[in-house]
Amino acid sequence: MKQKIIVGGIGTDTGKTVASAILCKALKADYWKPVQAGDLDNTDSHKVKKWTPETIIHPEAYRLTQPMSPHAAATIDDLTIEASNLQIPTTENPLIVELAGGLMVPMREDYLNIDWVTSTGLPVILVADYYLGSINHTLLSLAAMKSRQIPLIGIIFNGEKNPSTFDVIMQRSGAKCLLEIDREKEITPAIIDSYASRINF
Protein backbone atom coordinates (compact mmCIF):
# COMPACT_ATOMS: atom_id res chain seq x y z
CA MET A 1 0.00 0.00 0.00
CA LYS A 2 2.22 2.82 -1.31
CA GLN A 3 -0.01 5.75 -0.55
CA LYS A 4 -0.66 8.74 1.64
CA ILE A 5 -3.31 8.27 4.33
CA ILE A 6 -4.92 10.73 6.73
CA VAL A 7 -5.64 9.52 10.26
CA GLY A 8 -8.63 11.33 11.71
CA GLY A 9 -10.48 10.87 14.96
CA ILE A 10 -14.05 11.05 16.15
CA GLY A 11 -12.81 13.47 18.81
CA THR A 12 -9.79 14.42 20.89
CA ASP A 13 -7.61 11.78 22.58
CA THR A 14 -9.16 8.88 20.69
CA GLY A 15 -5.79 7.19 20.15
CA LYS A 16 -4.83 8.67 16.78
CA THR A 17 -1.13 8.84 17.61
CA VAL A 18 -0.89 5.21 18.70
CA ALA A 19 -2.85 4.19 15.61
CA SER A 20 -0.56 6.33 13.46
CA ALA A 21 2.55 4.66 14.90
CA ILE A 22 1.05 1.24 14.22
CA LEU A 23 0.29 2.25 10.64
CA CYS A 24 3.80 3.65 10.17
CA LYS A 25 5.22 0.34 11.34
CA ALA A 26 2.88 -1.81 9.26
CA LEU A 27 3.31 0.21 6.06
CA LYS A 28 6.93 1.32 6.54
CA ALA A 29 5.52 4.82 6.21
CA ASP A 30 6.74 8.30 7.06
CA TYR A 31 4.78 10.40 9.58
CA TRP A 32 3.55 13.99 9.46
CA LYS A 33 1.38 15.97 11.84
CA PRO A 34 0.52 19.25 10.11
CA VAL A 35 -0.53 21.07 13.29
CA GLN A 36 0.75 20.35 16.80
CA ALA A 37 -1.12 22.19 19.55
CA GLY A 38 0.61 22.18 22.93
CA ASP A 39 3.01 19.75 24.62
CA LEU A 40 5.87 20.89 22.41
CA ASP A 41 8.46 19.06 24.51
CA ASN A 42 6.69 15.74 23.95
CA THR A 43 4.83 16.09 20.68
CA ASP A 44 2.99 13.38 18.81
CA SER A 45 5.95 13.34 16.42
CA HIS A 46 8.24 12.61 19.38
CA LYS A 47 5.97 9.76 20.47
CA VAL A 48 5.81 8.15 17.04
CA LYS A 49 9.61 8.35 16.77
CA LYS A 50 10.01 6.77 20.23
CA TRP A 51 7.63 3.92 19.41
CA THR A 52 8.89 3.36 15.84
CA PRO A 53 12.49 4.63 15.73
CA GLU A 54 12.90 3.80 12.05
CA THR A 55 10.05 6.12 11.00
CA ILE A 56 10.97 9.27 9.09
CA ILE A 57 9.27 12.23 10.77
CA HIS A 58 8.43 15.32 8.73
CA PRO A 59 8.35 18.61 10.68
CA GLU A 60 5.02 20.15 11.60
CA ALA A 61 3.78 23.11 9.59
CA TYR A 62 2.53 24.75 12.78
CA ARG A 63 3.75 24.26 16.35
CA LEU A 64 1.29 25.99 18.68
CA THR A 65 2.07 26.51 22.34
CA GLN A 66 -1.36 25.84 23.87
CA PRO A 67 -3.14 22.44 24.10
CA MET A 68 -6.34 23.76 22.57
CA SER A 69 -8.32 23.63 19.36
CA PRO A 70 -5.91 24.81 16.65
CA HIS A 71 -7.94 27.93 15.83
CA ALA A 72 -7.87 29.08 19.48
CA ALA A 73 -4.23 28.09 20.04
CA ALA A 74 -3.19 29.92 16.87
CA THR A 75 -5.01 33.07 18.01
CA ILE A 76 -3.12 33.01 21.32
CA ASP A 77 0.16 32.63 19.42
CA ASP A 78 -0.86 35.49 17.07
CA LEU A 79 -0.88 33.18 14.07
CA THR A 80 -3.35 32.31 11.34
CA ILE A 81 -3.29 28.78 9.96
CA GLU A 82 -3.20 29.01 6.19
CA ALA A 83 -4.04 26.10 3.91
CA SER A 84 -1.23 27.16 1.60
CA ASN A 85 1.26 26.27 4.35
CA LEU A 86 -0.17 22.76 4.79
CA GLN A 87 1.67 21.22 1.87
CA ILE A 88 1.94 17.44 2.08
CA PRO A 89 5.61 16.41 2.34
CA THR A 90 7.30 14.89 -0.67
CA THR A 91 8.48 11.35 -0.05
CA GLU A 92 8.91 8.12 -1.95
CA ASN A 93 7.52 6.22 1.03
CA PRO A 94 3.94 5.81 2.17
CA LEU A 95 2.91 8.68 4.45
CA ILE A 96 0.68 8.79 7.52
CA VAL A 97 -0.82 12.23 8.20
CA GLU A 98 -2.33 12.72 11.67
CA LEU A 99 -4.90 15.45 12.16
CA ALA A 100 -5.03 17.63 15.27
CA GLY A 101 -8.32 16.63 16.88
CA GLY A 102 -11.50 15.44 15.21
CA LEU A 103 -12.64 15.98 11.66
CA MET A 104 -14.82 18.98 12.49
CA VAL A 105 -12.20 20.78 14.59
CA PRO A 106 -11.46 24.28 13.26
CA MET A 107 -7.97 25.24 12.13
CA ARG A 108 -9.34 28.75 12.03
CA GLU A 109 -12.91 29.99 12.47
CA ASP A 110 -13.76 29.59 8.79
CA TYR A 111 -11.69 26.47 8.02
CA LEU A 112 -12.16 23.02 9.52
CA ASN A 113 -9.94 19.94 9.48
CA ILE A 114 -12.44 18.32 7.14
CA ASP A 115 -12.13 21.21 4.68
CA TRP A 116 -8.41 20.57 4.40
CA VAL A 117 -8.91 16.79 4.19
CA THR A 118 -11.38 17.31 1.33
CA SER A 119 -8.88 19.51 -0.52
CA THR A 120 -6.17 16.83 -0.41
CA GLY A 121 -8.28 14.09 -1.97
CA LEU A 122 -6.57 11.58 0.33
CA PRO A 123 -8.32 8.61 1.96
CA VAL A 124 -8.95 8.52 5.69
CA ILE A 125 -8.61 5.95 8.44
CA LEU A 126 -10.96 6.92 11.26
CA VAL A 127 -9.96 6.20 14.87
CA ALA A 128 -12.86 5.60 17.25
CA ASP A 129 -12.45 5.28 21.01
CA TYR A 130 -14.96 3.25 23.02
CA TYR A 131 -16.69 5.79 25.28
CA LEU A 132 -20.25 6.80 26.01
CA GLY A 133 -21.30 8.77 22.94
CA SER A 134 -18.83 7.16 20.58
CA ILE A 135 -21.56 5.60 18.43
CA ASN A 136 -23.00 9.03 17.75
CA HIS A 137 -19.63 10.64 17.16
CA THR A 138 -18.44 7.84 14.87
CA LEU A 139 -21.57 7.76 12.72
CA LEU A 140 -21.64 11.55 12.49
CA SER A 141 -17.98 11.61 11.43
CA LEU A 142 -18.64 8.99 8.77
CA ALA A 143 -21.71 10.89 7.55
CA ALA A 144 -19.65 14.08 7.28
CA MET A 145 -17.01 12.23 5.27
CA LYS A 146 -19.62 10.71 2.98
CA SER A 147 -21.19 14.12 2.34
CA ARG A 148 -17.77 15.37 1.19
CA GLN A 149 -17.06 12.19 -0.80
CA ILE A 150 -13.94 11.55 1.30
CA PRO A 151 -12.74 7.96 0.75
CA LEU A 152 -12.73 5.79 3.88
CA ILE A 153 -10.23 2.95 4.21
CA GLY A 154 -11.67 1.71 7.50
CA ILE A 155 -11.95 2.21 11.24
CA ILE A 156 -9.46 1.51 14.01
CA PHE A 157 -11.13 1.03 17.39
CA ASN A 158 -9.30 1.94 20.56
CA GLY A 159 -9.93 1.14 24.22
CA GLU A 160 -11.67 -1.47 26.34
CA LYS A 161 -13.77 -3.53 23.95
CA ASN A 162 -17.51 -2.88 23.80
CA PRO A 163 -19.14 -5.45 21.50
CA SER A 164 -22.51 -3.68 21.48
CA THR A 165 -20.97 -0.40 20.36
CA PHE A 166 -18.78 -2.18 17.81
CA ASP A 167 -21.74 -4.06 16.32
CA VAL A 168 -23.92 -0.97 15.94
CA ILE A 169 -21.16 1.03 14.23
CA MET A 170 -20.29 -1.82 11.89
CA GLN A 171 -23.91 -2.54 10.99
CA ARG A 172 -24.90 1.08 10.49
CA SER A 173 -21.77 2.18 8.62
CA GLY A 174 -20.80 -0.82 6.54
CA ALA A 175 -17.20 0.21 7.19
CA LYS A 176 -14.29 -2.16 7.58
CA CYS A 177 -12.66 -2.70 10.96
CA LEU A 178 -8.91 -2.57 10.44
CA LEU A 179 -7.86 -3.18 14.04
CA GLU A 180 -8.96 -3.10 17.67
CA ILE A 181 -6.40 -1.65 20.10
CA ASP A 182 -6.75 -2.57 23.76
CA ARG A 183 -6.38 -0.08 26.61
CA GLU A 184 -2.68 -0.66 27.11
CA LYS A 185 -0.99 0.39 30.38
CA GLU A 186 2.08 1.50 28.48
CA ILE A 187 2.87 1.90 24.80
CA THR A 188 6.23 0.43 23.79
CA PRO A 189 7.89 -0.44 20.47
CA ALA A 190 7.04 -4.09 21.13
CA ILE A 191 3.36 -3.24 21.60
CA ILE A 192 3.36 -1.26 18.35
CA ASP A 193 5.05 -4.16 16.54
CA SER A 194 2.45 -6.59 17.85
CA TYR A 195 -0.48 -4.54 16.58
CA ALA A 196 1.23 -3.76 13.27
CA SER A 197 1.37 -7.47 12.53
CA ARG A 198 -2.40 -7.77 13.11
CA ILE A 199 -3.78 -4.86 11.13
CA ASN A 200 -6.23 -5.98 8.45
CA PHE A 201 -6.26 -3.92 5.26
Phi, psi and omega per residue, in radians:
M1 nan 1.479 -3.104
K2 -1.591 1.387 -3.112
Q3 -2.586 3.044 3.074
K4 -1.783 2.318 -3.044
I5 -2.290 2.365 3.044
I6 -1.665 2.321 3.057
V7 -1.813 1.980 3.130
G8 -2.017 2.801 -3.139
G9 -2.109 2.872 3.064
I10 -1.452 -0.081 3.127
G11 -3.108 -2.843 3.126
T12 -1.563 2.543 3.097
D13 1.026 0.750 3.100
T14 -1.623 -0.067 -3.130
G15 1.792 0.383 -3.111
K16 -1.066 -0.678 -3.059
T17 -1.224 -0.729 3.057
V18 -1.075 -0.807 3.113
A19 -1.050 -0.700 3.134
S20 -1.109 -0.730 3.106
A21 -1.090 -0.734 3.107
I22 -1.074 -0.756 3.129
L23 -1.154 -0.692 3.084
C24 -1.039 -0.746 3.136
K25 -1.153 -0.819 -3.066
A26 -1.160 -0.629 -3.040
L27 -1.786 -0.012 -3.028
K28 0.937 0.819 -3.026
A29 -1.748 2.731 2.925
D30 -1.345 2.959 -3.126
Y31 -2.289 2.445 3.062
W32 -2.544 2.242 2.987
K33 -1.965 1.882 -3.057
P34 -1.033 -0.720 -3.086
V35 -2.265 2.119 3.043
Q36 -1.900 2.132 -3.129
A37 -1.982 1.861 3.104
G38 1.462 2.996 3.077
D39 0.933 0.841 -3.020
L40 -1.243 -0.272 3.076
D41 -1.493 -0.220 3.119
N42 -2.546 1.136 -3.038
T43 -1.267 2.983 3.046
D44 -1.105 -0.568 3.064
S45 -1.101 -0.741 3.074
H46 -1.021 -0.768 -3.095
K47 -1.128 -0.783 3.131
V48 -1.078 -0.712 3.134
K49 -1.150 -0.649 3.115
K50 -1.164 -0.708 -3.079
W51 -1.420 -0.496 3.126
T52 -2.353 1.397 -3.004
P53 -1.007 -0.423 -3.102
E54 -1.395 -0.179 -3.070
T55 -1.243 2.342 3.020
I56 -1.406 2.172 -3.110
I57 -1.827 2.210 3.071
H58 -1.661 2.407 -3.051
P59 -1.136 2.549 3.125
E60 -1.108 2.583 3.035
A61 -1.297 -0.612 3.132
Y62 -2.341 2.290 3.050
R63 -2.088 1.789 -3.041
L64 -1.733 2.500 -2.966
T65 -1.357 -0.428 -3.002
Q66 -1.824 2.421 3.107
P67 -1.397 1.277 -3.065
M68 -2.398 3.063 2.979
S69 -0.924 2.405 -3.054
P70 -0.921 -0.655 -3.105
H71 -1.138 -0.677 -3.138
A72 -1.301 -0.730 3.131
A73 -1.117 -0.686 3.129
A74 -1.144 -0.667 3.114
T75 -1.080 -0.762 3.112
I76 -1.071 -0.651 -3.138
D77 -1.488 0.100 3.136
D78 1.023 0.789 3.114
L79 -2.210 2.773 2.978
T80 -2.185 2.159 3.128
I81 -1.327 2.107 -3.102
E82 -1.918 2.325 3.135
A83 -1.022 -0.564 -3.108
S84 -1.125 -0.347 3.114
N85 -1.599 -0.061 -3.107
L86 -1.746 1.023 -3.110
Q87 -1.507 2.199 -3.103
I88 -1.114 2.258 -3.097
P89 -1.025 2.566 3.064
T90 -1.489 2.229 3.123
T91 -2.739 2.650 3.052
E92 -1.532 -0.092 3.139
N93 -1.660 2.857 2.899
P94 -1.000 2.760 -3.092
L95 -2.385 2.269 3.030
I96 -1.813 2.173 -3.121
V97 -1.970 2.039 -3.110
E98 -1.778 2.135 3.096
L99 -1.247 2.762 3.003
A100 -1.612 1.794 -3.130
G101 1.479 -2.913 -3.079
G102 -1.352 3.039 -3.067
L103 -1.084 -0.575 -3.075
M104 -1.667 0.173 3.109
V105 -1.227 2.364 3.140
P106 -1.420 2.317 2.936
M107 -1.382 -0.626 2.912
R108 -2.540 3.045 -2.971
E109 -1.050 -0.508 -3.092
D110 -1.904 0.292 -3.061
Y111 -2.610 1.993 -3.081
L112 -1.705 2.822 3.010
N113 -0.861 -0.785 -3.048
I114 -1.163 -0.467 3.060
D115 -1.131 -0.774 3.129
W116 -1.172 -0.745 3.120
V117 -0.990 -0.804 3.132
T118 -1.011 -0.732 -3.087
S119 -1.154 -0.465 -3.108
T120 -1.365 -0.487 -3.057
G121 1.286 0.139 -3.083
L122 -1.464 2.663 3.074
P123 -1.348 2.802 -3.056
V124 -2.134 2.459 2.839
I125 -1.851 2.178 -3.093
L126 -1.688 2.291 3.104
V127 -1.804 2.153 -3.106
A128 -2.100 2.155 3.065
D129 -1.550 2.604 3.085
Y130 -1.500 1.762 3.050
Y131 -2.555 2.864 3.119
L132 -1.085 2.071 -3.064
G133 1.860 -0.117 -3.054
S134 -1.229 -0.470 3.066
I135 -1.072 -0.883 -3.132
N136 -1.040 -0.845 -3.084
H137 -1.153 -0.639 3.133
T138 -1.203 -0.833 -3.112
L139 -1.160 -0.636 3.082
L140 -1.153 -0.711 3.106
S141 -1.091 -0.754 3.128
L142 -1.155 -0.665 3.107
A143 -1.133 -0.697 3.115
A144 -1.116 -0.721 3.098
M145 -1.114 -0.758 -3.126
K146 -1.090 -0.685 -3.130
S147 -1.139 -0.439 3.121
R148 -1.718 0.039 -3.106
Q149 1.002 0.702 3.081
I150 -1.491 2.155 -3.112
P151 -1.167 2.383 3.107
L152 -1.904 2.178 3.035
I153 -1.410 -0.752 -3.140
G154 2.911 -3.038 -3.091
I155 -2.037 2.413 2.926
I156 -1.895 2.167 3.130
F157 -1.685 2.519 -3.054
N158 -2.334 2.378 3.056
G159 1.961 -3.093 -3.139
E160 -1.068 2.175 -3.008
K161 -1.010 2.459 3.091
N162 -2.363 1.594 -3.026
P163 -0.994 -0.637 -3.139
S164 -1.106 -0.805 3.107
T165 -1.098 -0.805 3.137
F166 -0.988 -0.841 -3.072
D167 -1.095 -0.738 -3.126
V168 -1.122 -0.799 -3.127
I169 -1.099 -0.763 -3.136
M170 -1.136 -0.748 -3.101
Q171 -1.206 -0.710 -3.077
R172 -1.365 -0.500 -3.039
S173 -1.700 -0.526 -3.024
G174 1.209 0.218 -3.116
A175 -1.359 2.908 3.102
K176 -1.701 2.359 3.013
C177 -1.500 2.064 3.135
L178 -1.499 -0.553 -3.034
L179 -3.005 2.600 2.934
E180 -2.035 2.153 3.137
I181 -1.794 2.222 3.121
D182 -1.290 2.909 3.036
R183 -1.374 1.576 -3.058
E184 -1.396 2.470 3.109
K185 -1.187 -0.607 -3.138
E186 -2.587 2.431 3.087
I187 -1.680 2.194 3.137
T188 -2.273 2.886 3.054
P189 -0.964 -0.634 -3.141
A190 -1.155 -0.682 3.096
I191 -1.106 -0.796 3.117
I192 -1.038 -0.782 3.123
D193 -1.023 -0.741 -3.102
S194 -1.078 -0.797 3.131
Y195 -1.227 -0.623 3.140
A196 -1.052 -0.565 3.141
S197 -1.328 -0.210 -3.080
R198 -1.843 -0.186 -3.039
I199 -1.115 2.466 -2.979
N200 -2.065 1.684 3.088
F201 -1.479 nan nan
